[in-house]
Amino acid sequence: MRVFYICSECSFENRIRTDARTRVEFAMKNGKANVFQCANCSQGFTIVVNKLYAKESKVVLVVSGVIFLIGSLIGVYFLIKIISEMNTLVGLIVISNCLLIPVWIYSILNKEERNRVRTFNQSYVKD
């Protein structure tokens, strides 16, 4: 997960890569206050864990979108192929339901990313 903080000198948004799921877990691994260096102005400063925040990843959005697009195209291809070869209602229903699989994958990936970000942003370390 990528966690962000704002530089107190230049207001640049810096990012940190961590595997912590909450601020409490981050504090347990790294301490309540950490020294970071801004990537923009190279100023070193101490930041409290409660000032860190997470954002939704664009990579997850792109990957789920590609899965949705490719899965939908493959499903439509097979749907057209089955419609042209056989006219059974059961075959059409099965293939039509298979078109829902990319939609489910897309929605599950995006929902999990939102939950991960919300979990990190809603947990605070007590002082």
N, C-alpha and C positions, 0 to 999 in steps of 0.2 A: 504494500500500500504506500502511496505517496502522501506525505504529510507536509504541510506548508506552514510558513511563518513569515511575518513582515519585518523587514529590516527597520530598526528604529531611526537610522540615520538617513537613508535614501528612499524609504518606503517601497523597496523592491521585494517582490514575492519570491522567496527562496523555497526550495523543496528538499525533503529528506526522504530517503527510502528506508522503510522499516517493515518488520513483520509483526509488530504489535497490533492487536486488534482494538485496544482501548488506550486512553491516556494513562490509566492506572497501570496497565501492563508496560507501557512505554516508560513510565516513571520507575517501575520496579527494575527494569533492565538498565536504564541510563541515568536515573536520578531525577529529582524534581526540577532542578535547574541545570541547564546545559549551556556550554559555551559554543556558539556557532559563529561562523564567519560568513559574511554576506558575499554572494557570488558577484555582485555588481560593484560594490565599493570597497570590498576586502576589509571592512571594519569588523572586528571581533566584538561580540557582546553576549551577555548571559540572557537567556530567555527561559521563562517558566513554562512547564509542560502544558498548563492550561491555556497558553497563548497559541499552541499548535492547533491546526485544524486540517481536516481531510476534505478532498473534493472527489467527485466521481471521475473515474478514469475514462479518457477518450478512447483508449485501446479497447476496452471492453465494449464500448458502443460500436466501434468499427468492426470488431470481430463478430459480435452478435448480428450486426447488419449484413455482413458478408454471408454468414451462415443462413440468415433469413432469405437473402436474395438467391443464393445458389440452390438452397433447398426448395424454394418456391419454383424456380425455373425447372429443376429436375422433376418436381411433382407435376407441373403443368405438362411437361413433355410426356411423361408416362400416362397422364390423364388423357391427352389427345390420342396417344397410341392405343390405349385400351378402348376408347370410344370408337375409333376407326375399325378395330379388329372384332370387338364383341359388343353386343348391345345389352348385356345383362345389368340389371339394376344393382345387384350385390357388388359386382366389380367396380361400378362407378362410385358406390358409397364408400368402399374400402379405400380407393385411391383418393377420393375427396377428403376423407378423414386423415389420410397420410399427408395431405397438404397442410394440416394443422401442426404437424411436428416442428417445422421451422418457426412457426409463430410461438409455440410453447418454449422452444429453446431461447428465442429472442427475449421473451418476457421474463423467463427465469433468470437469465444472465443479468439483465438490467435490474431486476428486483433485488438480486443478491448484492449487486454493487451498491445500490441505494441503501440497503440494510447495513452493509459494512461501513459506509461513510456515516450514516446516522448513528450507529453504535459508537464509533470513535468520537464524533462531535458531541454526543450527549453525555459522555462520561467525563467527570472532572475529578481531579485529585484534591483532597482536602488539605488545607494548609496546616 
